[in-house]
Amino acid sequence: MTQLRPAAELTVTDHGFLRDGRPHQIISAAIHYFRVHPELWEDRLLRLRAMGVNTIETYIAWNLHQPTPDRTEFSGPADISRFISTAGQLGLDVIVRPGPYICAEWEFGGLPAWLLADPELRLRQTEERYLAAVDAWFDELVPVLRPLLAGRGGPVVAVQVENEYGSYGTDTAYLDHLRQGLIRRGVDCLLFTADGATDGVLRGGILPGTLATATFGSRPKESLATLRRHQPAGPLMCSEYWHGWFDHWGEQHHVRDPEEAAAELDWMLSRGASVNLYMGHGGTNFGWWNGANRDEAHYRPTCTSYDYDAPVGEAGELTAKFHAFREVIERHRGPIGHEAPARPDRLAPQTVRPNGAVALLNSLDALSVPHHRRAPVPMEALGQSLGLTHYRTRLRGPFPDSTLRAHGLADRAQVFLDGVPLGLLERDGTLDALPISVPASGAELDLLVENMGRINYGPWLEDRKGISGGVRIDTQYQFGWEIRPLPLTDLTALRFGAAEAVEGPAFHRAEVEVPAPADGFLALPGWTKGQVWLNGFALGRYWDRGPQRTLYAPAPVWRAGRNELVILELHRPGERVDLLDTADLGPTG
């Protein structure tokens, strides 16, 4: 690739942006490197360039780069320098949003779960433990970003300070600490904030002396007028134009009329506003990385697909929205001069059946080392961030006709008594207690708890997983626990037996033969809930409550010839797995 568009710094005037001293309108598309297989980064960027944008925007997910306080990753899927450089080589400017909090419907809003191991630490405010962790992270991150800044010949023209802070708090001193920390470490490009387009939110999130931008999905005239009330001069920018939306499990798949979305984009561009399309390409919450939302009563985890009804679909397809947006952008920028790559190849449909299985509760020693605690503790206290946690204790009987409760449960527990399923407990709703009867001889109690995604937005961010309270039968708390973290990052120690119908949590193995790598979509008819790995790569969660009915399996994960599927089914396995050539993200309503 060659540099098609020379790097130039972005500055502001009372009336708008200047790029290299010339009036400039930002037309940007959001894409998250952490939701795209790194071998597909260039392909997706080429498609966004072909839509006509001159800029791409990405968050930086702190928790991806620092899985533990003493380990920082900037390679492979975490090679942010490669991603940004690739965009620059394609002639695209880059806006970077390093948080430290990013929301993004991403696990814990991008914050690392190990922050929650300290009960005294307070998030997103001027609190010394939190600021020390953020400063240590910026000490690692900014040297990676510095050579990529426009002032040093790189493509990064702007960096955001925090993210939608006014939706969370009012600690302007905290925002200024972040801004000064970026400047002190050498971030000398344009800095900005982004907040929802309401008066109260903007009051909380605006940082004096820093460009303010707005996030919204409709009513652009009113939204930009609200921004202008709080920022009388300077560029008008919608830093997130929500022309689509994300999906929670149990809801319908969200879509938006392409022509209606394009008309609002056209309105903003015709008034000289700059716009960042959120999302340009949504991608996938591979593995366990999806976030969750909560209101006063309900916890709602986000689906694996982050297609977002984006113009470039989850598997790289160009949608009707792509063509509608391209037409609008070309009207304002002139001829685009780039065409998108051909649609990625798709694998031919086929059906396979499992050829091996092993129960999870029989594999605990192969997967984990036990911790012993007097009472249950959350997974963060054990140094775990993602996956499942197993709790076991020996009950003293008898407990005839009693009630079992788990306090501080997050998010969903399967309960077993002497290996026999007793039922489900969930963090809210009606499944908050189970009937239990324990014989005089006692019994072994198991709780397998799934982290279904930490809350990524709002006042409930301190979302510890596992069991953070106690487990009691009637009025009596139970003590003496063996606890096993199950992040399931390495499944090579599993020993599969015959492909019998193992009831309850179990790993099932299947083999798929393909002639050459290409994109595919996996459907699991008859399966209930779990996680899928393809050749060791975690594709993500499935759940029969939908809406999502297929998992995207990108071409770089496949091998020519034999491929291994491992399916962790938490309840009841199906009889087959279907490889399809088309995604099914569920009913739209």
Stockholm file with secondary structure:
# STOCKHOLM 1.0

chainA/1-589         MTQLRPAAELTVTDHGFLRDGRPHQIISAAIHYFRVHPELWEDRLLRLRAMGVNTIETYIAWNLHQPTPDRTEFSGPADISRFISTAGQLGLDVIVRPGPYICAEWEFGGLPAWLLADPELRLRQTEERYLAAVDAWFDELVPVLRPLLAGRGGPVVAVQVENEYGSYGTDTAYLDHLRQGLIRRGVDCLLFTADGATDGVLRGGILPGTLATATFGSRPKESLATLRRHQPAGPLMCSEYWHGWFDHWGEQHHVRDPEEAAAELDWMLSRGASVNLYMGHGGTNFGWWNGANRDEAHYRPTCTSYDYDAPVGEAGELTAKFHAFREVIERHRGPIGHEAPARPDRLAPQTVRPNGAVALLNSLDALSVPHHRRAPVPMEALGQSLGLTHYRTRLRGPFPDSTLRAHGLADRAQVFLDGVPLGLLERDGTLDALPISVPASGAELDLLVENMGRINYGPWLEDRKGISGGVRIDTQYQFGWEIRPLPLTDLTALRFGAAEAVEGPAFHRAEVEVPAPADGFLALPGWTKGQVWLNGFALGRYWDRGPQRTLYAPAPVWRAGRNELVILELHRPGERVDLLDTADLGPTG
#=GR chainA/1-589 SS CCCCSCCCCEEECSSCEEETTEEECCEEEEECGGGSCGGGHHHHHHHHHHHTCSEEEEECCHHHHCSBTTBCCCSGGGCHHHHHHHHHHTTCEEEEECCSCCCTTBGGGGCCGGGGGCTTCCSSSSCHHHHHHHHHHHHHHHHHHGGGBGGGTSSEEEEECSSSGGGTCCCHHHHHHHHHHHHHTTCCSEEEEEEESSHHHHHHHCCTTSEEEEEESSCHHHHHHHHHHHCCSSCCEEEEEESSCCCBTTSCCCCCCHHHHHHHHHHHHHTTCEEEEEEEECCBCCTTCBCEEECSSCEEEBCSBCCTTCSBCTTSCBCHHHHHHHHHHHHHHCCCCCCCCCCCCBCCCEEECCCEEEESTTSHHHHCCCEEESSCCBGGGGTCCSSEEEEEEEECSCEEEEEEEETTEESEEEEEETTEEEEEEESSSSCSCEEEEECTTCEEEEEEEECCCCBCSSTTCCCCCEESSCEEETTEECCCEEEEEECCSCCTTCCCBCCCCCCSSEEEEEEEEESSCCBEEEECTTCCEEEEEETTEEEEEEETTCSCCEEEECGGGCCSEEEEEEEEESSCCCSCEEEESSCCCCCCC
#=GC SS_cons         CCCCSCCCCEEECSSCEEETTEEECCEEEEECGGGSCGGGHHHHHHHHHHHTCSEEEEECCHHHHCSBTTBCCCSGGGCHHHHHHHHHHTTCEEEEECCSCCCTTBGGGGCCGGGGGCTTCCSSSSCHHHHHHHHHHHHHHHHHHGGGBGGGTSSEEEEECSSSGGGTCCCHHHHHHHHHHHHHTTCCSEEEEEEESSHHHHHHHCCTTSEEEEEESSCHHHHHHHHHHHCCSSCCEEEEEESSCCCBTTSCCCCCCHHHHHHHHHHHHHTTCEEEEEEEECCBCCTTCBCEEECSSCEEEBCSBCCTTCSBCTTSCBCHHHHHHHHHHHHHHCCCCCCCCCCCCBCCCEEECCCEEEESTTSHHHHCCCEEESSCCBGGGGTCCSSEEEEEEEECSCEEEEEEEETTEESEEEEEETTEEEEEEESSSSCSCEEEEECTTCEEEEEEEECCCCBCSSTTCCCCCEESSCEEETTEECCCEEEEEECCSCCTTCCCBCCCCCCSSEEEEEEEEESSCCBEEEECTTCCEEEEEETTEEEEEEETTCSCCEEEECGGGCCSEEEEEEEEESSCCCSCEEEESSCCCCCCC
//
